[in-house]
Amino acid sequence: MAQVLEFKLPDLGEGLTEAEIVRWLVDVGDVVTIDQPVVEVETAKAMVEVPCPYGGVVTARFGEEGAELPVGAPLLTVAVESAEGAAVRGTSPSGPSADRNTGSGEGTRPSGDGTGPAGESSGNVLVGYGTAAPAARRRRVRPSAFTAPLSSAPTPSSSPTSSAGLGAGEPPTVASTVASASAPASASAPVPALAADSGHVEGADEDRGPVAVVSPLVRRLARQHGLDLRHVAGSGRDGLILRADVESAIRGADDERSATFEVRSVSESEPVAAGERIALRGVRGAVADKLSRSRREIPDATCWVDADATELMAARAAMNGAGTGTGGAAPKISVLALLARICTAALSRYPELNSTVDTDAREIVRLPAVHLGFAAQTERGLVVPVVKDAHSRNAESISEEVGRLTEAARAGKLTPAQLTGGTFTLNNYGVFGVDGSTPIINHPEAAMLGVGRIVAKPWVHQGELAVRQVVQLSLTFDHRVCDGGTAGGFLRYVADCVEQPALLLRAL
């Protein structure tokens, strides 16, 4: 006997409430093992492969690639063979997970109505996040339980039973369950659920009668477009309303509105607005939300200074050249890593800028550790990986960590933990060939240092005009945590270290 279990989009952590389906890794009919990745999703933080906690056969997928699903929405259903069905064929149910929670070899038996859990899950969804044991399942009945107005088609007594295993005869195998679940109607939505005692259809309107739809995605789609499901004819078995029915009704309503708008536009000679609309979601949406919040909540100010980076570039060349004569080539130290090391030294002198503001308590919280974020441009957009405990690292260690995180960012493999927890951000926009900018603070931090390109310019050096390597440094700071004197002192110290790298020796 097999039972179809529903796997929902798990909580991905870090306050994320939704994710976009990027790529399905399995198809309907595929056999999956416990903890096998089944779908790749993109959140506002990173790209994540989501493993399924059940082993069995995929019977349905919910959501097309590019669709956005909320946490808790169904991802797919898996036909899992129960202990009772496995005993008939002399096999073990769902592999090694059958008796994980029972402590015996009997597995998990179905409940009296045949709808009890058929297999056990691994308890794992993502590293760092877990799933509880499968929740108690509600009693499910066939769609013929709908009232007469929803379907006039009689239900043959010999029709197949639902995937919950109801009915007499020989228990269905996993293969037979897949065959029935692969049909167009059952692959789109699970069977309707009734309350165990009252016979009330899930989602029914007490005053207007039940609605022949059970999929939460279908209901959400209808709500988003203001569609009354009572006026939609279902094409599924026994009048069940499928996603295709709702989308067809939405297209019809849009066509009517478009026709009405065209007539009105022509008659009233109103200009029609044109242009491409791009949804603010994923990384782009997260960036928009964070920057908007920063502008709303933080009274920021910016100061800047030009600095002679000739000595800094010479010191970097010397450091990178010093490791070439040893047994193996030492890793190169980047300019960004040197600037990051200068920032950690400056923050030890001006800890006000390594803080955050607790608006509810009306307190400034000075943070003991420096978790340094750096802006990285990727194909998915702007992300800010975080070098944890940067204050305890030297330039070589910071350079290695920046390189590792940058590579992961470009491959879309950063985890939410690697993108959160920053206390100060360094933004090197000089790579885009620009000299200056006014950075927007990465909320809820208190400051960001922006670095322009290092370019040869005329400069007065030791009383004479010379060509030097010049860089512009910009500091945007939260005026609630400090005044201009503190911000100016921080920026001046950074500029002095750029011009005279030997000053860093005092901070070592």
N, C-alpha and C positions, 0 to 999 in steps of 0.2 A: 504494500500500500504506500502510496506517495502523497505528500502534502505540499502545497505551494506556499512558500513563505515569502513575505514581502520585505525587501531591504530598502530602507529609507535613507535619504541623504543625511549623514551624521553631522553632529556638531563639530565644525572644523577648528574651533577655538578662537581666541583673540577677539571675541565679540562679533565674529562674522555670522551673518544671518542668511546669506544666499551664496550661490555659486553658479557659474555658467558652464554648461557642458561643452567641452572642447572636442573630445574625441571618445567614441565608444571603443572599448578594447575587446568586447565580446558581442556576438550576435545572438538572436533568438535561436534556440536549439543547441547552442554550445554547451559543453560540459565544463563546469568550473569547479575548482577545488577551494577548500577553505583558505581564506586570506589571499586569494588570487586577485590582482588588480582588474577591475571590470570597466572603469571609466576614468577619464582624465578631466578634471574640472579646474576652472580658473576662478580664484577668489580675488578680492581686492588686494590680497597680500602676495599670493604666489600661485603657481600651477601645482596641483596635487593629484596623484594617482590614488583613487579610492578602492581599497580591497573589500571584497564581499566576505562577510563572516559565515556564510553558508556554503556547503558543498552540494552540488547537484546539477540540474539542467536549467538553463535560462529559458523561461517561458514567456516573458514579456519585458520590454524596456519602456521607460516613461521619459519622454522628452527627446527632442531632436538635437543634433549638434548645433550649438549656438543659442539654445534655449536657456533661460535663467530659472533656477529652481530654488525655493526657500528651504532652509534646514528643516527636516522632518517630512519633506515631500517624498513620495515613492520614487526610487531609482529603477529598480527592476524586481521581478519575482523569480524565484528559483524553486523548481520541483525537487524536494528532498525526500529520499526514501526513508520510511519509518522502520523501526525495529520489527514491527509486526509483519510488514511486507518483506523485509529482508529475511525473516525466518522462513517464509514460504520458499525462497530461492536459496537459502543456506548461505547468505552473505551478510556482512556487517553493515549496519545503517550509517551512511554519511561518513564512512571511514573512521578514523580514530576518535572522532569527537562524540560518538554516540553515547558513551557512558561517562562523559567528562564530569558531569555534575551529580550523577547518581551513585558513583562509587561501586557499581556492580556491572555485570555484563548484560543486564536486561534492557538497557537503553531506556528511552522515554516513550511510554505508551500513550496512544491517543486517549483522549477523554471519552466519556460515555457517548457523546454525540458524534464522535469521529473527527473532531476538529482540534484535538490537542496537538501540542508541538510534535512534529515528526522527527526532528533532528536538533542537535545542539549547535550553537554558533561558537566561534572561536573566542568571542569577547573582544576582539581587536578590530578596529577600523582604521585608525591612523596611529602612527607612533606618538605616544604622549596622550592619546585620547582613547577611551574605551567604550564599549557598549555593554549595557546591562544584559541580563538574561532576557530571552524573548518575552515580550509582554503577553499577558493573557489575551487570547484571540476571541473575538466576538463570534457568536454563532452565525453562520452564513447560510442562506437559503438560495434557492434558484430564483432567477428573475421572474418566474411565473407567479411568485408571491405578490407581484404588483397588482394593484386593483384593476378592474376591468377597463376603465377609460384609457389606461395607458397601453393596453395591448389586447386585441380581440383574438389573437392566435392561440388556440389550445395547445397545451403542453403534452406531447405523447408520453404515455407511461413508460415507454421503453427508451426514452432519451437518456443520453449519458448523464452520469451524476456529476456534481461540481468537483473542483479540484480538492475540496476538503475531505473527500472520501465518503460521502453519504451514499446510501443505496445498497442494494443487495448484489449478490453475484461475486465473481472472483475479483479480488482487490486489483485495481489498475497498477500497472508498472510505471516506472518513471517515463519510459518511452511513450506509453499511451497517454500519460498526462501531458507530455510535450506536444503530442499530435493534436490533442484537443485545444491546448493553450496556444498553439501556433496559428489557429484560425484568426481571420481579421478581427472578428468581434472580440474574442477573449484576449487577444494581444494588446488591445487598446485600453482595457479597463478591467478590474476585478469584478466579481459578481456582487450584486447589491448586498448591503449589510443591514440586518434588522436588529432592533433592540431585543435582547434575549427574552424578555417577559411580555412586552407590550405589542410586538409585531409592527412597530412604527418604523417606516423607512428612514434611513439615515439622511438627514438634511431635509426632511419633508416639512412643508408649511402646514401647521395645524389647521388653518382656516381654509386653505386652498387645495389641500390634498397633497399626496406624495408626488415627487418628481423622479422620473426614471433615470437617475444618474447617480453614480457612486464615486467617481474619480474626483479627488480634491483639485486636481489640475484643471479638469473640465469646468468645475464650479468657479475656480479662480479666474479662468479665461473669460467665462461668461460675465462675472462681476466686473472685470476690468473694462469690458465693452458695453456694460449696461444692458445685457441681453437677458430677457425673461425666459428661463428654461422651460416654463410651462407652455410656451408657444413654439418649441422646437420639436420636430418629429425625429424620433430616434431610429437609426438604421441597424442597431444591434439586435441581438436576440431578445424577443419579447419586448421590443420597443425601447431597449436600453439606449440612452443618448451617449454617443461617442464623441471624442474630440473632433473628428472630421465633420460631424453634424454641426457642432458649434462654430467651427471655422467657416463652414459653408454659409451658415446663417449670418455670421459677421460680415462675410464678403458681400452677401446680398444687401445687408443694411448699408454697408459702405457705398455700394453701387447706387443705391437710392439717394443717399445723401450727396454723392458726387453729381448725379444727374440734376438734383434740385439746386445745388450750388452753381452748376454751369448755367442753368436757365436764369437764375437770379443775377449771376455775374454779367451775362450778356445783356439782360434787360436793363440793368442799372449801370452798366459800363464801369464796373469796379475792377481795379487791377488785381490780378491773381498773383499771390506771393509764390516765388519760385526759390529753389535752393535745396541742397542736400541736408537731411537731418541725420545726425549721428548720436546714438544713445550714449549717455554718460553712465557707463557701467564698467565693471572690472577695475583694472588699474587706473584708467582715465577717470572713472567716477570717484574712486577713492582719493586720487590726487585733488580733484575738484572740491570734494567735501572738506578735505583737510586744509587746503589753502583758503577756502572761504571761511572756515571756522577761525583760522589764524587771523585773518583780516578783521573779523567781527569782534574777537575777544581780546586780542593782544594790541596794546598801544605801542607800536614799534617805532623805532627811529634808526637811522642809518648814518654811519660815518665812514669815511674812506681815506686812504693815504697811498701815495706811490712809494715804492721801495726799490732799492738797487739790489737785484738778486744775483749779481755777477759772482759774488763770493759764495753764495749758496750753491750755484751751479758748479762752481769749481770744487767745492767740498764734496758734492755728490759724485763728480767724476773721479775724485781721489778715492772715495770709499768703494766705488764699483771697480776701480782698477786695482785696489789692494788685494782683492780676493782671487784674482786671475792666476797668480803664481803658485797657489797651493795645489794640493792633490786633486781637487775638483773645483769647477767654476762655482763661485759663490753666487747666490741669487742677487739680482740687481735690485738696488734700492730706488724706488720711484720718487719723483718730486712730491707727489701727493703724500707719500709716507713721511717725508721730511717735514712737510707742512703740518701733518697730523701730530708728529712728535713735538713740534713747536707749540701747537695748540694745547696739548696736554700740559706742557710746562707753563704756559700762560694761564691756564685754568687753575693750576695749583696756586698761583699768585692772586688770581681774581676769581674766587669760587662763586661769587654772586652770579656769574654767567653760566655756571653748571647747576642750574636749579630749575624749579617749576613753581607755578603759582596754584595753590589750592583756593579756588574762588569761593567755595562753600564755607571754608573755615577762615577765609581772608588771611591766609598765611603764605609766606614764601618758604618753600621746602628746598634747602640746599642738599644736594646729593653727594654722597661720599665717594662714589666711583664715577669714572668718566667712560661712558659707553659712546664711542664716537661714530656717528653716522656719516656716510659720504654719498653724495648724489651720483647715481650711475644711470646713463641713458641706455635703454635696451629697445629691442623691436616691440616689446609690449608697452613701452612707455618709461617714464621716470620712476625709478625705485631708489630707496635709500637703505642699503645694507648697513648693518651695525657691527663695528669692531668692539667686542665686549672687553671690558677692563683695559682700555687703551692706555690708561695712566701707568699701568705696570709693565708695559711692553717697550722695547727699544725700537729704533727705526727699522731694523731688519725684520723683526717680528711683525710689526705693523704692515710692512710692505708685503710680506708673505700672506698675511690674512686678507689684506685688500685685494691682492691678486686672486686668491681663492674665491672670495665672495663675488668679485667681478665676473669671474668665469661662470660661477653658478647663476648669477643674475642673467647673463646673456643666454644661458641655456634654459632659463625658466625653471631652475631647480631650487630656488631659495625657499626655505620654509618660513612660515609666519614668525617663528621665534627669531630668525635671522634678520627680520625686517622691523622688529619692534624693540622697544626698550632703550632707544637712544636718548642721550642727555645733552648732546651738542652735535651740530652738523657742519661738515666742511663741504663746500660746493665749488668744484673746479670747473667753472664755465669757460675757462681759457681754451679748453680743447675745441670749442666751437669757433675760435678765432676772434673773440670779442675781448675788449679791454676791461669793461666794468659792468656792474649791474647792482640792483638793490634787492638782495635776497628776501624772500618771504620766510619767516620763521617756521620751522617744522613743528607745529603744535604737538604736544604741550611744552616743548623746550623753551629756553629763554633767549637763545642767540644762534646765529648762523654766520660763519665766515665765508665770504665769497672771494675767489681768486681768479683774476683775469689772466690773459696770455702773457707769457714772458717774452718780450720783444726788445730788439736793439733800439735804443733811443739816445739822443744827445742828453748828457747828464753832467752836472758839475761835480767832479770828483777830485778831492784834495785841492780845491781852489782852481781847477782847470776844467775846461770843457772837454768831455770825452764821450765815446760811445759805450754805453753800458747796457746790461740786460735788466730791464725795468718791468715791474709787475705792479698792478693796482690791487689793493686789498680793500674789501668792503665788509663792514660788520653791521648787521642788523640785530638789534637787541630789544628786549622787552623793557620798556621804561618803568615798569612797576618794580622790577627787581633791582634796578640800579639807576643812577643818573649818568649824565654824559662824562663826568670825570672818570668813573670806573670803566666805562666802555672805551673811552679814549686811551686810558692807561693800558688796557688789554691790547688794543690794536697797535699802540705804539711799541709795546714789548714784542709783539709778533713781528712787526716791521724791523725792529732792531735785530732780532734773531735772524731774519732773512738777510739783512745786510752784513751781520757779523755772526756767523754760525757758532763761533767760539763761545758766545754767551750761553749756549745750551749746556756747556760743560758745568755751569753752576747749578743746573737743575738735575744733573745726573746723580 
